[in-house]
Amino acid sequence: MKNVYLIYLSFLLFTFKGYPQGSDVIFWLDNSGSISNLEYTQMTSSVQAIMEKVIVCNPNNRISIVQYGSTGDASESKIWIETPFTNVVPVFTRRNAVGIGDFAHEALGLIGNALDGIPNPGIVSPITSLSPTAGNSLVIYFFTDATRNSPTSYIVNTSSPGMNTSTAFQNYTTFKTIRNAKFVVTIVSPNANATQAAAAVASTGGTYTGIVESYPTDPDGAGITPRFLLNKTDFIMTPAEINNTTEEICSIAIKDCLPDLVLISPTHDVNIGTHDNRQASNSITASNSIISNTSDGGVGIYHAGNTIVLKPGFHSMYRSRFRAYIQECPSDFVGRKANLEPNKNNGKEEKISLFPNPSSTSVTIMLNSSLIQHISIVSMDGRIMLDKKIKEAEKHEVAVNDYKEGVYLVTVTTVDGKIFKSKLVKN
C-alpha cells in the first residue's frame, strides 16, 4: 500500500505541473509568546520543506510568509509580511515587532487588508500589501498553538467568541466565501476546544475526522469532515506528513474549477498589465471591467463549460483584450481568434460534459449529440472504479460518494465507436 501511495503522489506532483492555474499560498505563522524558540525552529524547518515541494508541484504556485502577534489586546494585533508572492523559497526569522499576544481572527483581518491593498498600521513590515496572482486560487496554511478563547490567546473572534456561533468565525467565513480561500491548519493544541475550533477553520479535505466545532454559516458544512487539519504535539513534521500536506495544497489548484463563477466590479477588475485567467465548470457571470490607458491594457480570458454571461456593467476598455469561450474546466488558457470561415456544419460540436465537477456525491456524464454505450472511470493509480455498458443514453449519472478524493480519468464510448475522455475531480 505504501508503494501505491508513493506512486500516486509522484503522479500527482508530475501531473499538476501541466495545469494552467496555481495557488497563492500564504504560510501564516503564530509568532506569539506561547511559541518557544525551539518550537519556532521546528516550525521554520517544516514550513521550508513544504514550501520547496509546493513550488515544485506546480510552477504557477506562489508563496508568501506572514507572521502574526499582538502588542496588546486584539485591537493591537500585528502582522509582518516577509515577502510578496514569489516562486523562490525565502529565508525568514522571528519578528519581535508583532508582539507576544495571539489573536488569530483579528490578524486574518489584517491579511485581508494586505490582499486588498488597504493600509493598516497593524501591518508593521516594510512590505504592506500582497498582490494576488491573477487566476490563482488562495490557500492559507495556518500554524498555531492558540487556544480557542482565553485572555491573551484566541483562534476565534474576540468580540463575539460564543461557542457554535457564526460570528465567532466571521473573518474565516468571509475569506472562504468572498475570496474562495482554502485553509490548511497545523495546530499544537492546548485542549479539545482549540482543536475543534481549528478544525472549523480548516477547509474540507485531508484526513482529520475528529470533532469539528459546528456553526450555522460554515461554508464547508457545519461539523462536516474530513478537514485539512493536522493536530500534533510539536511542530516537527515527518516526511510522510510533509508529503501528505503538500499533496493537499497542490490538489487545491485543480479544485479551483468552481461550478459557477461571478465576477463583479471593483473586486474582479483587471488592471493594466495584468493577465487574468478565469474558468468554471458550468458558468461565468461577469459585470467587472478590464482596464486600459492610452498605451496598454489588461487581458481577460474566461472560459466555462456551458455559459458565459456579460451583464450590464461589464466593460472591456479600448486597448484591453478580452476572450470568452466554452470549454471544459480545467483546461489551457489560449485566446482564440474568431472563426471567419463559413459554417459548413450546422450540427453541434460533440463534447463530453461532467457536472458538477468537482463532486462529492454524484456526477452526470453527458454528450450533446451522441448516445453513450460504455463508461469507464479509472483512478490515477490504475484502479478501475467503473466499467459499465449503458443502454444508449445521452447522459448517465454515476455515484462517486465512495470514491477517495483525487483525480479520475473518465472514458466514454459512443454507439458509433467514438471515444471521449475527461477528468473528474472527487472532493
N, C-alpha and C positions, 0 to 999 in steps of 0.2 A: 504493500500500500504506500509506503514511504517513497518508493521509486516512482510510482504512478503520480504521486503528488508533485515530485520534483520535475517530472516530465511536463506535467500540466502547467506548473509555474513557469518553466522555461518557455513553453509555448506561448503563454500569455505575455511574458516580457518581450518575446520576439514579435508577436502579433501587434501589440499596441504601438510599436514603432511606426506602423503604417497609417495610423489614424490621423486625420487632418486636425482634429481638435485635441487639446490637452487640458491640464488643470493648473490653476494658480493655487499653490499650496502654501498656506500660512502656518508655520510652526509657532504656536502660541505657548510661551513658556512662563510658568509660575516662578517669579523671582522674589517671592515674599520671604519674610524672616523665618518661616517654618521650613524652608528648603535649606538644608545644611550645605556646606561647601562640598562634602562628599557626594551628597545627592545631586548637586548641580553638576559635578564632574560626571556622574553616571548618566544624567540626562543629556549632557553635551555629547558624550560618546554615542549614545543611542540615536540621537537626532541626526548627527553627522552621517552615521551608517545608513539611515533611512533616506536622507536627502540624496546621497550618492546613487542609491538604487532608483529613487523616483525620477531623477534626471535621466538615467539610462533607459528606463522602461518606455519613455515617450519623449522624444526630443522637443516636443511642443510644451512640455511641462515647465513651469516656472516656480521658484520657491522664494520665500521670504521668512525672516525670523522676527517675531515681535515678543518682547519680554514685558511683563506687567507686574505692578505692585501698587502701593499707595503710601503717601507720606502722611496720611491721617486717616480720616474715615472714608466712606465710599465716595463722597464728593471730591476727594483729593486723589482719586485713582490716577495712575500714570502708566503710560506705555513708552517703550523705546523700540523704534523700528531699526533693525540692524542694516537691512538692505532693501532697495526696491525689488520687485520681482525679477529674478535672474535665473539663468541656467548654469551658474557657477556656484559650487558649494562654498559658502562663506565660513570664515573663522569668526567666532564670537566669544565674548566673555560676560561675566556678571555686570549688571548695571545698577549700582547702588542708588543712582538718582531716582529710580522709580519708587523707592521706599520699601518698607517691610510689611505693609498691610496687604490683604488678599481679598479683593472684591472683583471677582471674575466677570460677573454680569455687567458691571459698570465699565470695566476695561474693554469688554467687547464693544460697547457703545463707542469708545474711542477708536477702535479699529474701524468701525463703520464710518466715522468722521474721516479717517485717513483714506479709506477707499473712495469716498465721495469728494475728497479734496477740500474738506471743510476745516479751517484752522481751529485748533483747540489747545489751550495752554497745558492740558493734560498729556499732550504728545511732546515729550521732553527731549527727544533725539534730534540731531541735525536734520535727518530725513523726517518730514512731517506728513507725507502723503504716500499712498500706494496706488499706482495706476494699473487697473486690471488689464490683462491681455485680452484683446477682442476675440470673442469666440470661445474662450476657455471657461470651463466650469470653475467654481470656487470650492476649495477644500480647506477646512481649518482643523489642524491637528493640535489638540489641547493636552498639554502635560501639566498636572497639578497634584497637590496633596491637600487641597482645600476641604474644609468641612461644608456641609450643606448651608448652615447658618449658625455662626457663633459670633461673639462681639467683634472679632478682627479678621474673620475668615468666612467668606460667603461664596458659594457657587451661584446661588440664586439672587434675585433682585432684593437688595437690602431694604428698599422702601415698601415692599409688599411680598414677604417671603412665605406666605401661607402654604402649608402642605397641599399638594394636589390642586393648586390653583394656576390658571393660565398666566396671571400677572407675575408669578414667581419666575417664569421662564420667558418673559416678554422679549428681550433682546435676541435670545436664541431663536425664538419663533419667527421674529422679523427677518433674521438672516436666512432662515430656511425658506420662507415664503416669498420674500421680496428679491433676495439675491440668489435663490436656489442653491444655497450653500449646503455642503455635506460636512458633518462633524465626525471626527475620529478622536477618541479620548483614551489617554493612558492616565490612570489615577493610582497613587499610593494612598489608599483610602484610610481615613482615621476611624470610620464607623459605617454601619449599614446604610444610614440615611444619606451619607455623602455618596456612597456607591450608587444608590438608586437614583439620586439626583443627577449624577454624572451620566448614568445610563439614559436618562431622559434627554440630556444634552446630545448624546451620541445619536447619529443617524442609524436607520435600519440597515442591517447587513452584518457582516462579521460573524463572531462566534459566541458572543455573550448572550446567554439565555436565562439569566437570573431575573430578579425583580426589578422592574422599571417604575420609578415614580410616575404615575399617570396624571395627566392634566387634560382638560377638555379640548384645547385647541392644538394639541401636539400634531404637527404636520405629518409625522411618521406613524401616527395612530397611538391613541392613549394606551400605554403599557405594552405595546407590541414589541416582540423580539423576533429574531436576534438583533443585536446592536453592535456598532463598531466601538466596543469598549473593551479595554484591557485593564483588569483590576489586579494590581501587583503589590508586593511588599517592599519593592525598591524600584529604581529606575533603570536597572540593568536589564536590557532586553536581550534574550537569547537569539542566536542566528535564526531559529525557526520563527520566533516572534517578529523579528525584523523582516523576514521574507513574507510572512503572512500579512503583516501590516502594509508592506509595500504593495502586495497584490491588491489589498483592499483599496488603497489610494489610487493605484493605476487603473483599477476597474471602473472608477467613478467617471473617467473621461468618456468611456463608451456609453455609460448610462446617462450621459447628458442629452441623449435623444428623448426629450420630453414629448409626450403625445401632442400637446398644443403649446404654442409659444405666443405671448402677447408682448409687443414692443411698443413702448409709449415714450413721449417726449416730456421732459428732457432726459429721463433716466437712460434711455437707449439711443440717444442721438449719437451719430457717428461723426467724430471730429475730423478736421483737416489732417491728412497724413495717416489716418487710422484705417486699417483694413478689417472690416467687421464681418465674420462668417457666422451665420446662424442656420440651424437646422432643427427640424421637428419631424416626428414620425407621421403626424396627421396634418396639422395646420399651423400656419403662422398668420397672425393678425397684426398689422403694423400701422401705427399713426405717429411714428418718430420722424426725425429729419436726418438727412445725410448732408453734411455742411460743407461749404466750399468758400473760397475767396476769389480774387481776380486771377490767380495763377494755379491753384491746386484745390483738391477736394478729397473728401473721404470716399471710401469704397465699401459698398454693402452687397454681399452675396447671400441670398436667402433661398433655402430650398426646403420643401416639405413633401410628405408622402402623398397628400391629397389636395389641399387647397392653400393658397396664399391670398389674403385679403388686404388690400391697401385702403385704409379707412380715411375719411376726411381728416386733414392734418398731416398726413404723410407727405413729405417733400424731399425729393432728391434734387438738390440745387444744381444750377448750371456749373459745369466742370467737375461735379462729383460723378461717381459711377455707381450704377445700381443694376443688379441682375436678380431675377427671381424665376425659379423653375421647379417643376415637380420631379422629385427623385427620392428614393428610399433613404432612410436615415439609419446608421451613419454611412456617409459616402464622401468622396473627394469634393472639394470646393473648386469648381472651374467656371469662370464666367463664360457663358456660351454666346455665340453670335446668333442672331435670328436666322432662321431658315428661309432664304429668299427664293428657293426653288418652288415651282408649282406643286401642289399637293396631289400626288398621283394615287394616293391610297386613302380613302376616306374612313377606313376602318381604324379602330383603336389600336395603339401600340400595346402589345402584350407585356405585362409585367406581373411579378408576384408581390403581393402586399401582405404584411404581417401586422396585425393590430389587436390590442395595444402592444407596443414593443418599445421598452422593456415591459414584461408582465410578471406578476407573482402568482396568478391563479390560472388563467386560460388565455389562449391566443387564437385568433381566427386567421386562417391561411386562405387567401383568395386570389384568383386570377380574374382579369376583367373581361376576357372574351373566350377563353378555352375552358374545357372541362378537365377537372383533376381526376387522374386514375390511380395515382400512388403517391404517398408521402413517406419520407424517411427523415428522422431527426437524430443527429449523431452529436455526442459531446466532443469537446476538443481533445479528450484523452482516448477517443475511439469507441466509447460505449454507445451501443445502439439503443436509443430511448424509444423510438417508434419506427416501425416498419409495417405500413398498413396499406392495403388496397382499398380504394374509395369507390363508391358507387356513383361514378360520373357526376360530379357536382362542381359548381363554380367556386364554392367555399366550403371549408371544413374547420370545425372548432376542435382544438386539442387542449386537454387539461395539462398544465405544467406545474401545478402546486407541489408535486412530489419531486420535481427536478431540483438539483442543487443550484445555488447561484452560479452564474457563469455564462459563457457564450456557447451557442449551439448552432450547428450547420443544418439548415432545412433544405431538402431537395424535393422538388415536386416534378412528377412526370405526368404529362397530359395524355389524353386518349389518342392523340395523333403522334405521340412519341417525343414531343419536345420536352426539354429538361430545363428547369429554372431553379436557381439557388439563391438563398438569402441567409442572413444571420439573425438569430433570435437571442435576446438577452433576457435571462431569468434573474429577477431581483427578489 
